[in-house]
Amino acid sequence: MRPHPPLLDTLYRTHARRVQATLIRLLGDFELAEEAVQDAFAAAVQQWPVDGMPDNPRAWLIRTGYHCGVTQIRQRSTAQRRAHLLLPADEIPDLEPDTIQDDALRLLFTCCHPSLSMEARVALTLREMCGLTTEQVASALLMKAATVAQRIVRAKRKIRHANIPYEVPSQDELPARLPAVLQVIYLVFNEGYSRSTGSQVVDISLTQEAMRLGEELASLLPEGEVFGLLALMRLSDARRDARQDSTGELVTLEHQDRGLWHQADIRSGIAWLEQALAMTPTGYYTLQASIAAVHSQASHPGQTDWRRIVRLYDALCLRHPSPVLALNRAVAIAMKESPAAGLQLLSELEQHPQMNRYYLFHAAQADLLRRQGRHEDARLAYQQALALVNQAPEKRFLLKQLAGLEGAQ
């Protein structure tokens, strides 16, 4: 078969990240592996249209990339120190399908190693696992490209100098290491699902990359919390088209047009959740996904089973106590019982320093005060939220709520 350029583009999207993951293992160097991948595909563009596509394109690309990497090393001053690590290209070990499959998992755990800062883990994962350019990572994280480039270079240098192992943790280590990987994927998703700044609520490119990464992790490591995270992302992403109206204004969950929710994504999320619930113990992401599932199964707000949501938040707060979860639980109790019940719980959180800096705390407080008819107190709370929010649609929403209070005076 003589592939045409569009097919080569498809093969690049399909194989490049996995080829690079294996070449990092074989060559022991991120930058060298990246160059080797580019050289391998450049060779494919030249040779495959003439000689035909090989039966195993990925293995061909790995062998060719390894050969290019060996050539580079032997031309550099590091040859003396590294030559003993190299084998001829036709003697590359560990090219069995299972080994190559595990290389993607090795790379993910390396990018998310706990010795790296969380900022470095996210940037490195987007660059190496998602295949984004440095400029794309910078755009996604709303940072300067030079800053992201420095962060990625420092992370790779630390991996090399600290001899961070390029491996999947052992079964004994996995319970301690997996949460960091899941946290990075969820941070990538959240930055896309609810941008921290800017004019848009959703960045679909980021949410799609996070879900793709989650599905890849699930195929390599079928663990309950991996399934739970995938369920949570799918169920949340199903609401993407309803979260802003045609003019770009924010629409809260209560007022969203549920006809815009993507039912295929909801079914996919429920399927992942069922797999997660079949495994014990039930973890953080699975419980969060269970809450998202309750919302997704209500055809209108009045059908929402707030009693079940409160029970799920009770379990979350017991197992994973945090002020943000306590805030969400307070809002759920307000919906189940009364605004007064929610405000009582919020008053207990008011002295927490994290809540004072969290605009959603003040926004939730303002909404419950509004529902109680305490318009002056609500106005002050909305103003506190406005002073802390960075996202343009959120600002406009809060200003609209404030204007509504003026009309209610």
Buried (B, 14 or more C-beta within 10 A) or exposed (E): EEBEEEBBEEBBEEBBBBBBBBBBBBBBBBEBBBBBBBBBBEBBEEBBBEEEBBEEBBBBBBBBBBBBBBEBBEEEEEEEEBEEEBEEBEEBEEBEEEEBBBBBBBBBBBBBBEEBEEBBBBBBBBBBBBBBEBEBBBBBBEBEBEBBBEBBEBBBEBBEEEEBEBEBBEEEEBEEBBBBBBBBBBBBBBBBBBBEEEEEBBBEBBBBBBBBBBBBBBEBBEBBBBBBBBBBBBBBBBBBBBBBEEEEEBBEEEEBEBEEBBEEBBEBBBBBBEBBBEBEEBBBBBBBBBBBBBBBEEEEBEEBBBEBBBBBBBBBBEEEEEBBBBBBBBBBBBBBBBBEBBBBBBEEBEEBEEBEEBBBBBBBBBBBBBBBEBBEBBBBBBEBBBEBBEBBBBBBBBEEBBEEBEEEE
